[in-house]
């Protein structure tokens, strides 16, 4: 067999019938790529979600959807869930058999979730600072690595919280927060979070505020303009501070009992297996609160996901089989249309092995090229999978 002539004739045929070959390559690429990409995405999602759930022993929240509580308390994606009072944190510590980490994930800044939590959270998740320091005062924030990159901010810069609505009738101003630290990248949802103290999150909600001291207010800012009154009431002309500085920090205060202030979740860390059972029993009959195991919730979720994935893969397999059959029919018709061409080649002296190789060349070229494109597609999906999964659960 003349290999140079065989390759030349094969590529000339592919070039002449480029439209048909491109369509076949596209169809075969989808046959290989779709089932494999679905399996890859589900596997990566399982790895991403399960690992974080397994590392979280128990999660306490308001009675309702356990799955929404899991996504709020672990992945910070579901902000609109019912809240529970801050006092439950002290209640858990009072048992002396478990620790509690508060989570208040409701607000955002430039599209990044603001999470009010305690310093214990950083230790629990193994988060370390790449620059700066940890939280010390109201109005400060520590940001994840992705936040620093996407917003172009670092230690000493500022982020402003986003209002919940365009027109906030409650008069809650966006809070200008100083970035005091940037976390090292860890490849988890923590990379895309703005961490603050729970009290700072409550200030963003308007439960706490700071303004000019009542005694120092001007006559226009008082409901009563009398300077002799010991009790001074201020009117709406007093503008609340939208930044907490060393000069005005002492003016910030909260109204009411902060133990009643909201949290979206509480991470519960029992000190033993026995303590875990005791804590679970304590909240089993509580109609207002629910104590869940994130691992069990993820197991149930992926049991459903795998069932759906299996059905989809089977359906794609049937479609793929049909595509292969149609592709085989196209190659067969192509062979029949090329009989006159092969007859001329035989008269010109081509041996039977060359003819057979030319018949196989088109199918081999289509399969090889489609497999190459499928491999490249899988590599691309592997790279974008974390971001894609994050957007899906968000």
RALINRA-V278112 format. One record per residue. N is the residue number from 1. RES is the residue in one letter. SS is DSSP state (a for helix, b for strand, c for the rest). Layout:
[[N	RES	SS] [N	RES	SS]]
This chain:
[[1	X	c] [2	X	c] [3	X	a] [4	X	a] [5	X	a] [6	X	a] [7	X	a] [8	X	a] [9	X	a] [10	X	a] [11	X	a] [12	X	a] [13	X	a] [14	X	a] [15	X	a] [16	X	a] [17	X	c] [18	X	a] [19	X	a] [20	X	a] [21	X	a] [22	X	a] [23	X	a] [24	X	a] [25	X	a] [26	X	a] [27	X	a] [28	X	a] [29	X	a] [30	X	a] [31	X	a] [32	X	a] [33	X	a] [34	X	a] [35	X	a] [36	X	a] [37	X	a] [38	X	a] [39	X	a] [40	X	a] [41	X	a] [42	X	a] [43	X	a] [44	X	a] [45	X	a] [46	X	a] [47	X	a] [48	X	a] [49	X	a] [50	X	a] [51	X	a] [52	X	a] [53	X	a] [54	X	a] [55	X	c] [56	X	c] [57	X	c] [58	X	b] [59	X	b] [60	X	b] [61	X	b] [62	X	b] [63	X	c] [64	X	c] [65	X	c] [66	X	a] [67	X	a] [68	X	a] [69	X	a] [70	X	a] [71	X	a] [72	X	a] [73	X	a] [74	X	a] [75	X	a] [76	X	c] [77	X	c] [78	X	c] [79	X	c] [80	X	c] [81	X	c] [82	X	c] [83	X	c] [84	X	b] [85	X	b] [86	X	c] [87	X	a] [88	X	a] [89	X	a] [90	X	a] [91	X	a] [92	X	a] [93	X	a] [94	X	a] [95	X	c] [96	X	c] [97	X	c] [98	X	b] [99	X	b] [100	X	b] [101	X	b] [102	X	b] [103	X	b] [104	X	b] [105	X	b] [106	X	b] [107	X	b] [108	X	b] [109	X	b] [110	X	c] [111	X	c] [112	X	b] [113	X	b] [114	X	b] [115	X	b] [116	X	b] [117	X	b] [118	X	c] [119	X	c] [120	X	a] [121	X	a] [122	X	a] [123	X	a] [124	X	a] [125	X	a] [126	X	c] [127	X	c] [128	X	c] [129	X	b] [130	X	b] [131	X	b] [132	X	b] [133	X	c] [134	X	c] [135	X	c] [136	X	c] [137	X	c] [138	X	c] [139	X	c] [140	X	b] [141	X	b] [142	X	b] [143	X	b] [144	X	c] [145	X	a] [146	X	a] [147	X	a] [148	X	a] [149	X	a] [150	X	a] [151	X	a] [152	X	c] [153	X	c] [154	X	c] [155	X	c] [156	X	c] [157	X	c] [158	X	b] [159	X	b] [160	X	b] [161	X	c] [162	X	c] [163	X	c] [164	X	c] [165	X	c] [166	X	c] [167	X	c] [168	X	c] [169	X	c] [170	X	c] [171	X	c] [172	X	c] [173	X	c] [174	X	c] [175	X	c] [176	X	b] [177	X	b] [178	X	b] [179	X	b] [180	X	b] [181	X	b] [182	X	b] [183	X	b] [184	X	c] [185	X	c] [186	X	c] [187	X	c] [188	X	c] [189	X	a] [190	X	a] [191	X	a] [192	X	a] [193	X	b] [194	X	b] [195	X	b] [196	X	b] [197	X	c] [198	X	a] [199	X	a] [200	X	a] [201	X	a] [202	X	a] [203	X	a] [204	X	a] [205	X	a] [206	X	c] [207	X	c] [208	X	b] [209	X	b] [210	X	c] [211	X	c] [212	X	c] [213	X	c] [214	X	a] [215	X	a] [216	X	a] [217	X	c] [218	X	c] [219	X	a] [220	X	a] [221	X	a] [222	X	b] [223	X	c] [224	X	c] [225	X	c] [226	X	c] [227	X	c] [228	X	c] [229	X	c] [230	X	c] [231	X	c] [232	X	c] [233	X	c] [234	X	b] [235	X	c] [236	X	c] [237	X	c] [238	X	c] [239	X	c] [240	X	c] [241	X	c] [242	X	c] [243	X	b] [244	X	c] [245	X	c] [246	X	c] [247	X	c] [248	X	c] [249	X	a] [250	X	a] [251	X	a] [252	X	c] [253	X	b] [254	X	b] [255	X	c] [256	X	c] [257	X	c] [258	X	a] [259	X	a] [260	X	a] [261	X	c] [262	X	b] [263	X	b] [264	X	c] [265	X	b] [266	X	b] [267	X	b] [268	X	b] [269	X	b] [270	X	b] [271	X	c] [272	X	c] [273	X	a] [274	X	a] [275	X	a] [276	X	a] [277	X	a] [278	X	a] [279	X	a] [280	X	a] [281	X	a] [282	X	a] [283	X	a] [284	X	a] [285	X	c] [286	X	c] [287	X	c] [288	X	c] [289	X	b] [290	X	b] [291	X	b] [292	X	b] [293	X	c] [294	X	a] [295	X	a] [296	X	a] [297	X	a] [298	X	a] [299	X	a] [300	X	a] [301	X	a] [302	X	a] [303	X	a] [304	X	a] [305	X	a] [306	X	a] [307	X	a] [308	X	a] [309	X	a] [310	X	a] [311	X	a] [312	X	a] [313	X	a] [314	X	a] [315	X	a] [316	X	a] [317	X	a] [318	X	a] [319	X	a] [320	X	a] [321	X	a] [322	X	a] [323	X	a] [324	X	a] [325	X	a] [326	X	a] [327	X	a] [328	X	a] [329	X	a] [330	X	a] [331	X	a] [332	X	a] [333	X	a] [334	X	a] [335	X	a] [336	X	a] [337	X	a] [338	X	c] [339	X	a] [340	X	a] [341	X	a] [342	X	a] [343	X	a] [344	X	a] [345	X	a] [346	X	a] [347	X	a] [348	X	c] [349	X	c] [350	X	c] [351	X	c] [352	X	a] [353	X	a] [354	X	a] [355	X	a] [356	X	a] [357	X	a] [358	X	a] [359	X	a] [360	X	a] [361	X	a] [362	X	a] [363	X	a] [364	X	a] [365	X	a] [366	X	a] [367	X	a] [368	X	a] [369	X	a] [370	X	a] [371	X	a] [372	X	a] [373	X	a] [374	X	a] [375	X	a] [376	X	a] [377	X	a] [378	X	a] [379	X	a] [380	X	a] [381	X	a] [382	X	a] [383	X	a] [384	X	a] [385	X	a] [386	X	a] [387	X	a] [388	X	a] [389	X	a] [390	X	a] [391	X	a] [392	X	a] [393	X	a] [394	X	c]]
